[in-house]
Each structure stands twice: as C-alpha cells, then as structure tokens.
Amino acid sequence: MIKCYKINDKSNNNEVYSYKLTKDEIIKTCGSHSNLMKKLNPNATDYLGIQEYNNSLSLIIFSDENKEKKLFRLPLKKFIEENEIDVDNINNLPEAIKAIKFLIKEYNKLKKDFEEYKAKMEINFSYNSLYSEAYKLDNMYNNLSSKDIIQSKRDFYLINQGIQHLFKNNIVVFEQEYKSQMLDFNDKIFDKMFQNSENLILIIITQDNRRFGAFWKKNIKKENNINNMEINNIKSQKINRLEIYRDNVVQCQINRNFRNYQNKFENYNQNNYNLTNNYTSNKMVYNDEKKVIFNSTSSGKDYFVFSFDSSEIFYSNNYLPYNIIPSFSIILSRRILIVKENTENTIGYKLNGMPQSNIKQIELYSIQYGSL
C-alpha cells in the first residue's frame, strides 16, 4: 500500500491518497519486489514524482534518478481506512450493528466490482477481442494527453486494430512526442522527435476538420545500407578525382605547360566553387520555403494509413493484385503546414477529400506493441 499525504492542503483536511501496488504489477515491470525496493530504499524522493491531470493525481515511479524513464504511473484515490471487524466474535448490540454496516458496505463493494468487471468485458468486445487484458487499452485512451484529434474510443481502437493486423499484438505504450500549438509548428523539434523513435503514429486534423494519419516504422537496416552506399560513393568519387588529376599532371609535364595548366585548373575550381555556392544558396532558400516533413510511403513495407472519419484502414502489406492504398505528404511552406493527398492512385481522395488542405493541428506519438 502506497500512501501520499497532501501536505499543501490549505483546508487542513489532512487528505491521504493511496494506491495498492500488486505483486503481479511489480513482477511484470521490475522482475521482483526486491528490485523495486533497492531503487526506493536509498532515497525514494529521487525516484518519485506527482502529476496532476483533470483534477486527479498520479504517482510516477521512475527507473533512475534522472527521471527519464517511467516504471509505473499509479492513479491515486482518496484513502479511507476501514475498521477491521471480527464477525465471528460479536459480543454486544453495538458490535452487531457495526458488523451489519460493514457487511452491507462489503456487499455494495462486491456489487460494484462485478459491475466494473462487466464493464471491462463490454470494453473487450468493443475492441473486437476476447483477450482478457484488452480493457487496458481503455485506460490508455482515458489517459491520453490530448483528445483533439483522437476524439473517441473508436478512434483509438482503429489504431490498435492496425497494429494487431501487422504484428499480432496490441499497443502497450502510446506516448505523445510532439503536438503543434494551433498554427505554430517547430520543424526542428518535430524532426528530432521523428528521428528518435522507431514506431510512430502521426495524425492530423485539417482546417475542414478531416482527421486521418499513418503508422510509420523506421527501417533501420535500409537506412544503414543507404548510409554505407553514400560513404562508398564519396570514396569512389575521391579516387576518381585523384586519378584524373594525376593523369593531367603527367600530361602537362610532358608538354612543359604545367604552370599554364595549373592556372587553368585553379580557375576551373574557382568557377566550380562559385557555381556550387550559388546552387547551395538557392537550394537553402528553396528548402526554407518548402520542405517535405512527412511522406506516408517512406516507411518500410509494413505500414498503414487510416481515416478516423470513415473508420477505414489501408494496409501496405495486403499482398493482393493491384493493391493501391491512399497516401499523403505533409509540406511546410512558408511556415504553413499543408497536406497533399497523392494523386498517382486511382481510388480518389479517401483521406483528405481533396488534393490539398491546410493543417490545423498535428500530433506525433511513439508507440510500443506487445502483450498487454
């Protein structure tokens, strides 16, 4: 039993909040009870934090003193200490009355527990699953930091359905990495968050209130191959330039015009330098005006796009003839976010409803999937 005392309570009610951390929760996360206590015994406050959201308190237990990774996020409730009653040893009327009140309270509690169990099972069916832990998805939805784009449980279920289809697993971590504030978009922060996560959900809402997004999985092997190819190309270009230069020097020595050739060679390099600078400068201006920050087709082979409005999912790995799925790009143009639904498909505009729209808000989530 974990108790938190509200020490800054101005009403002097001495309110106490608590959470009963079960053995199963501890073993699943830490391996054993002793592993958790080793972290908390030396200086517990270094590993603890309190978060307040929607008039509720949560106790956060971190894995280290830097408070970078969360071990537990425990929703706290007001603590009410029950008086233990030995119903087998009642000696007088006051004790009998007290026992009756206690049993009535226990009955109501059991009834409430049954209703909660029934509600959990209904949630399991709403997530199209008989998996007994599926109700935890509902906890994730309820704890979302934003419901501006993911507006209902059905929306969250749609994303989990896509993960189930691709990986035969459920979402176990769903954390917001970036959210644009109205029309204020920071592409540097977005790029950093985008590059630091392997599995991402990107969702947008347009000025016309169209809501859609994509699951993106970083292809680490592919990226490493591309980087190696670029390094090899650079090495090859350097070798070729050295060979050309060597042959030219030898030829110039034979013709005894080495000095004239050297002057021409330097002038040629200078001209190339100027041309390169002009090209680079123009390219930088262009990038500043228009930059592609996301393309739904740039992921690996296993990805999907989805529409909250129509509750549809389109999978990249549907190995069917002529499997054409909608795709979209997000472009930053003069500090304005624009979404373009690509027109090379023949299925129409399933997501945006039109070729191009301005984006009202964008959210980026990192996810992990596995057994709940």
C-alpha positions as CSV (number, residue, x, y, z in Angstrom):
1,M,0.0,0.0,0.0
2,I,1.4,3.4,-1.1
3,K,0.1,6.5,0.7
4,C,0.7,10.1,-0.3
5,Y,-0.1,12.9,2.2
6,K,-1.4,16.2,0.8
7,I,1.0,18.4,2.8
8,N,0.0,21.6,1.0
9,D,-3.7,21.2,1.8
10,K,-4.9,24.7,2.8
11,S,-8.2,23.3,4.1
12,N,-6.4,21.3,6.8
13,N,-8.4,18.2,5.9
14,N,-5.3,16.1,6.1
15,E,-6.3,14.2,2.9
16,V,-4.5,11.0,2.2
17,Y,-4.2,9.4,-1.3
18,S,-3.2,5.8,-1.9
19,Y,-2.6,3.1,-4.4
20,K,-2.3,-0.7,-3.8
21,L,0.6,-1.9,-5.9
22,T,0.1,-5.6,-6.5
23,K,2.7,-8.3,-6.6
24,D,1.8,-9.1,-10.3
25,E,2.4,-5.5,-11.3
26,I,5.8,-5.4,-9.6
27,I,7.0,-8.7,-11.0
28,K,5.8,-7.8,-14.5
29,T,7.7,-4.5,-14.5
30,C,10.7,-5.0,-12.2
31,G,11.1,-8.8,-12.0
32,S,10.9,-8.9,-8.3
33,H,9.8,-7.0,-5.2
34,S,13.4,-6.6,-4.0
35,N,14.5,-5.0,-7.3
36,L,11.9,-2.2,-6.8
37,M,12.9,-1.8,-3.1
38,K,16.6,-1.4,-4.0
39,K,15.7,1.6,-6.0
40,L,13.4,3.2,-3.5
41,N,15.2,2.4,-0.2
42,P,18.3,4.7,-0.6
43,N,16.4,7.9,-1.4
44,A,12.8,7.4,-2.6
45,T,12.1,11.0,-3.4
46,D,14.7,10.9,-6.2
47,Y,12.6,8.3,-8.0
48,L,9.2,9.7,-7.4
49,G,7.1,12.5,-8.9
50,I,3.5,13.7,-8.8
51,Q,1.4,14.6,-11.9
52,E,-2.0,16.3,-11.8
53,Y,-4.4,15.9,-14.7
54,N,-8.1,16.6,-14.9
55,N,-8.4,17.0,-11.2
56,S,-6.8,13.7,-10.5
57,L,-3.3,12.8,-9.1
58,S,-0.9,10.2,-10.3
59,L,2.2,9.0,-8.6
60,I,5.1,8.4,-11.1
61,I,7.9,5.9,-10.1
62,F,11.0,6.4,-12.3
63,S,13.7,3.9,-13.1
64,D,16.6,6.2,-12.3
65,E,17.4,9.5,-10.6
66,N,17.4,11.4,-13.9
67,K,13.6,10.7,-14.2
68,E,13.8,9.9,-17.9
69,K,12.0,6.5,-18.0
70,K,8.8,5.7,-16.1
71,L,8.4,2.4,-14.3
72,F,4.9,3.0,-13.0
73,R,2.2,5.6,-13.4
74,L,-0.2,5.0,-10.5
75,P,-3.6,6.7,-10.4
76,L,-4.2,7.8,-6.8
77,K,-7.5,7.7,-5.0
78,K,-8.6,9.1,-1.6
79,F,-7.7,6.7,1.2
80,I,-10.4,5.6,3.6
81,E,-9.2,3.3,6.4
82,E,-11.6,0.6,7.2
83,N,-12.0,-0.7,10.7
84,E,-11.4,-4.4,10.8
85,I,-14.3,-6.3,12.3
86,D,-14.3,-9.9,13.5
87,V,-17.8,-11.0,12.6
88,D,-17.2,-14.3,14.3
89,N,-16.8,-12.7,17.7
90,I,-19.7,-10.3,18.3
91,N,-20.5,-9.8,22.0
92,N,-23.0,-7.0,22.1
93,L,-25.5,-5.0,20.2
94,P,-23.2,-2.1,19.2
95,E,-20.7,-4.6,17.7
96,A,-23.6,-6.3,15.9
97,I,-24.8,-3.0,14.3
98,K,-21.2,-2.2,13.4
99,A,-20.8,-5.6,11.7
100,I,-24.0,-5.3,9.8
101,K,-23.0,-1.9,8.4
102,F,-19.6,-3.4,7.5
103,L,-21.2,-6.3,5.7
104,I,-23.6,-4.0,3.8
105,K,-20.6,-2.0,2.7
106,E,-18.7,-5.1,1.6
107,Y,-21.8,-6.3,-0.4
108,N,-22.0,-2.9,-2.1
109,K,-18.3,-3.1,-2.9
110,L,-18.7,-6.6,-4.4
111,K,-21.6,-5.4,-6.4
112,K,-19.5,-2.5,-7.7
113,D,-16.6,-4.8,-8.5
114,F,-18.9,-7.0,-10.5
115,E,-20.3,-4.0,-12.4
116,E,-16.7,-3.0,-13.2
117,Y,-15.9,-6.5,-14.4
118,K,-18.9,-6.5,-16.6
119,A,-18.0,-3.0,-18.0
120,K,-14.4,-4.3,-18.7
121,M,-15.8,-7.3,-20.6
122,E,-18.0,-4.9,-22.7
123,I,-14.9,-2.9,-23.4
124,N,-13.1,-6.1,-24.5
125,F,-15.9,-6.8,-27.0
126,S,-15.9,-3.2,-28.2
127,Y,-12.2,-3.6,-29.1
128,N,-13.1,-6.8,-31.0
129,S,-11.1,-9.0,-28.7
130,L,-11.7,-11.8,-26.2
131,Y,-8.3,-11.1,-24.7
132,S,-8.9,-10.6,-21.0
133,E,-6.5,-7.7,-20.7
134,A,-7.9,-5.7,-23.6
135,Y,-9.6,-3.3,-21.2
136,K,-6.2,-1.8,-20.5
137,L,-6.4,-0.2,-23.9
138,D,-9.3,1.8,-22.5
139,N,-7.0,3.0,-19.7
140,M,-4.6,4.2,-22.3
141,Y,-7.3,6.1,-24.1
142,N,-8.6,7.7,-20.9
143,N,-5.0,8.9,-20.1
144,L,-4.3,10.4,-23.5
145,S,-2.8,13.9,-23.0
146,S,-4.9,15.2,-25.9
147,K,-8.2,14.3,-27.4
148,D,-8.2,17.0,-30.0
149,I,-7.8,14.5,-32.9
150,I,-8.3,11.1,-31.3
151,Q,-11.8,12.0,-30.1
152,S,-13.3,8.7,-29.2
153,K,-12.5,5.2,-28.1
154,R,-13.4,4.0,-31.6
155,D,-10.6,6.2,-33.0
156,F,-8.1,4.6,-30.6
157,Y,-9.4,1.2,-31.3
158,L,-8.9,1.8,-35.1
159,I,-5.2,2.4,-34.5
160,N,-4.8,-0.7,-32.3
161,Q,-6.6,-2.7,-34.9
162,G,-3.9,-1.7,-37.4
163,I,-1.2,-2.8,-35.0
164,Q,-3.0,-6.1,-34.4
165,H,-3.2,-6.8,-38.1
166,L,0.5,-6.1,-38.8
167,F,2.2,-7.5,-35.7
168,K,-0.4,-9.8,-34.0
169,N,0.0,-7.6,-30.8
170,N,-1.7,-4.7,-29.0
171,I,-0.4,-1.3,-28.2
172,V,1.3,-1.3,-24.8
173,V,2.8,2.2,-24.8
174,F,1.3,5.3,-26.5
175,E,3.1,8.5,-25.7
176,Q,2.8,11.9,-27.3
177,E,6.1,13.2,-28.6
178,Y,5.0,16.4,-30.3
179,K,1.9,18.5,-30.7
180,S,1.6,21.7,-32.8
181,Q,0.0,24.6,-31.0
182,M,-2.6,25.9,-33.4
183,L,-0.6,27.2,-36.4
184,D,2.7,27.3,-34.6
185,F,4.9,24.4,-35.9
186,N,8.5,23.8,-34.9
187,D,10.0,21.7,-37.7
188,K,13.4,21.2,-35.8
189,I,11.7,19.7,-32.7
190,F,9.4,17.6,-34.9
191,D,12.4,16.3,-36.9
192,K,14.3,15.4,-33.7
193,M,11.3,13.5,-32.2
194,F,10.6,11.8,-35.5
195,Q,14.2,10.6,-35.9
196,N,14.5,9.3,-32.3
197,S,11.5,6.9,-32.5
198,E,11.3,3.6,-34.3
199,N,7.5,3.2,-34.4
200,L,5.3,6.3,-34.8
201,I,1.7,7.3,-35.2
202,L,1.2,10.6,-37.0
203,I,-2.2,12.2,-37.0
204,I,-3.6,15.4,-38.3
205,I,-6.8,17.5,-38.4
206,T,-7.3,19.9,-41.4
207,Q,-9.0,23.2,-41.5
208,D,-12.0,21.3,-42.8
209,N,-11.9,19.0,-39.8
210,R,-10.8,16.0,-41.7
211,R,-9.0,13.6,-39.4
212,F,-6.5,10.9,-40.6
213,G,-3.0,9.7,-40.2
214,A,-0.4,6.9,-40.7
215,F,1.6,4.3,-38.8
216,W,5.3,4.7,-39.7
217,K,8.0,2.1,-38.9
218,K,11.7,3.1,-39.2
219,N,13.6,0.7,-41.5
220,I,16.9,0.8,-39.7
221,K,18.6,-1.8,-42.0
222,K,17.6,0.2,-45.0
223,E,18.9,3.4,-43.6
224,N,22.2,1.8,-42.7
225,N,22.5,0.5,-46.3
226,I,21.8,3.9,-47.7
227,N,24.4,5.5,-45.5
228,N,27.0,2.9,-46.5
229,M,26.2,3.5,-50.2
230,E,26.7,7.2,-49.7
231,I,30.1,6.7,-48.0
232,N,31.2,4.3,-50.8
233,N,30.1,6.8,-53.4
234,I,32.1,9.6,-51.8
235,K,35.2,7.4,-51.6
236,S,34.8,6.3,-55.2
237,Q,34.5,10.0,-56.3
238,K,37.6,11.0,-54.4
239,I,39.6,8.1,-56.0
240,N,38.4,9.1,-59.5
241,R,39.3,12.8,-58.9
242,L,42.8,11.8,-57.8
243,E,43.4,9.6,-60.8
244,I,42.2,12.3,-63.2
245,Y,44.4,14.9,-61.5
246,R,47.4,12.6,-61.7
247,D,47.0,11.9,-65.4
248,N,46.6,15.6,-66.2
249,V,49.7,16.5,-64.2
250,V,51.8,13.9,-66.1
251,Q,50.5,15.1,-69.4
252,C,51.3,18.7,-68.5
253,Q,54.8,17.8,-67.6
254,I,55.3,16.2,-71.0
255,N,54.1,19.3,-72.8
256,R,56.1,21.6,-70.4
257,N,52.9,23.6,-69.8
258,F,52.4,22.6,-66.3
259,R,52.2,26.1,-64.9
260,N,49.6,27.2,-67.5
261,Y,47.6,24.1,-66.8
262,Q,47.8,24.7,-63.1
263,N,46.4,28.2,-63.5
264,K,43.6,27.0,-65.7
265,F,42.9,24.2,-63.2
266,E,42.7,26.7,-60.3
267,N,40.4,29.0,-62.3
268,Y,38.2,26.0,-63.1
269,N,38.0,25.1,-59.4
270,Q,37.1,28.6,-58.5
271,N,34.3,28.7,-61.1
272,N,33.0,25.4,-59.9
273,Y,33.2,26.7,-56.3
274,N,31.1,29.8,-57.3
275,L,28.6,27.7,-59.1
276,T,28.3,25.3,-56.2
277,N,27.8,28.2,-53.8
278,N,25.1,29.7,-55.9
279,Y,23.4,26.3,-56.2
280,T,23.6,25.6,-52.5
281,S,22.4,29.1,-51.6
282,N,19.4,28.7,-54.0
283,K,18.7,25.3,-52.6
284,M,18.7,26.6,-49.0
285,V,16.2,29.3,-49.9
286,Y,14.0,26.7,-51.6
287,N,14.1,24.4,-48.6
288,D,13.2,27.3,-46.3
289,E,10.2,28.0,-48.4
290,K,9.0,24.4,-48.9
291,K,10.0,21.3,-47.0
292,V,8.5,17.8,-47.0
293,I,8.4,16.8,-43.4
294,F,6.5,13.5,-43.8
295,N,5.5,11.1,-46.6
296,S,3.4,8.1,-45.6
297,T,5.0,5.9,-48.2
298,S,8.6,6.4,-46.9
299,S,8.2,3.7,-44.3
300,G,9.2,0.1,-44.7
301,K,6.9,-2.5,-46.3
302,D,4.7,-2.8,-43.1
303,Y,2.7,0.4,-42.5
304,F,-0.9,1.6,-42.8
305,V,-2.8,4.8,-43.3
306,F,-6.2,5.3,-41.7
307,S,-9.2,7.7,-41.7
308,F,-10.9,8.5,-38.4
309,D,-13.9,10.0,-40.3
310,S,-14.7,6.8,-42.3
311,S,-13.1,4.3,-39.7
312,E,-11.1,2.8,-42.6
313,I,-7.6,1.3,-42.5
314,F,-5.5,0.8,-45.6
315,Y,-2.6,-1.7,-45.3
316,S,0.6,-1.7,-47.3
317,N,1.2,-5.4,-46.9
318,N,-2.1,-6.6,-48.4
319,Y,-0.5,-8.8,-51.0
320,L,-3.3,-8.6,-53.5
321,P,-3.2,-7.8,-57.2
322,Y,-3.3,-4.0,-57.7
323,N,-3.2,-3.2,-54.0
324,I,-3.4,0.6,-54.2
325,I,-3.7,2.5,-50.9
326,P,-4.1,6.2,-50.4
327,S,-1.0,8.1,-49.4
328,F,-0.3,11.7,-48.3
329,S,2.6,14.1,-47.8
330,I,2.9,16.9,-45.3
331,I,4.7,20.0,-46.5
332,L,5.9,23.0,-44.6
333,S,5.6,26.0,-46.9
334,R,6.4,29.5,-45.6
335,R,5.7,28.3,-42.1
336,I,2.3,26.9,-43.1
337,L,1.6,23.2,-42.9
338,I,-0.1,21.7,-46.0
339,V,-1.3,18.1,-46.6
340,K,-1.3,16.8,-50.1
341,E,-3.1,13.5,-50.9
342,N,-1.0,12.0,-53.6
343,T,-2.8,11.8,-57.0
344,E,-0.9,8.8,-58.6
345,N,-3.6,6.5,-57.3
346,T,-6.9,5.8,-58.9
347,I,-9.1,5.4,-55.8
348,G,-9.9,9.0,-55.2
349,Y,-9.3,11.1,-52.2
350,K,-10.1,8.7,-49.4
351,L,-8.4,10.7,-46.6
352,N,-8.5,14.4,-47.3
353,G,-11.4,14.5,-49.7
354,M,-9.5,16.9,-51.9
355,P,-5.9,17.2,-53.4
356,Q,-4.7,19.7,-50.8
357,S,-5.6,21.3,-47.5
358,N,-4.1,23.4,-44.7
359,I,-3.4,21.6,-41.5
360,K,-5.0,22.9,-38.3
361,Q,-3.1,20.6,-35.9
362,I,-0.6,17.8,-36.0
363,E,0.3,15.2,-33.3
364,L,3.1,12.7,-33.2
365,Y,3.1,9.6,-30.9
366,S,5.8,7.0,-30.3
367,I,4.3,3.5,-29.6
368,Q,5.4,0.1,-28.5
369,Y,3.4,-3.1,-29.1
370,G,3.3,-6.4,-27.3
371,S,1.2,-8.4,-24.8
372,L,-0.9,-6.2,-22.5
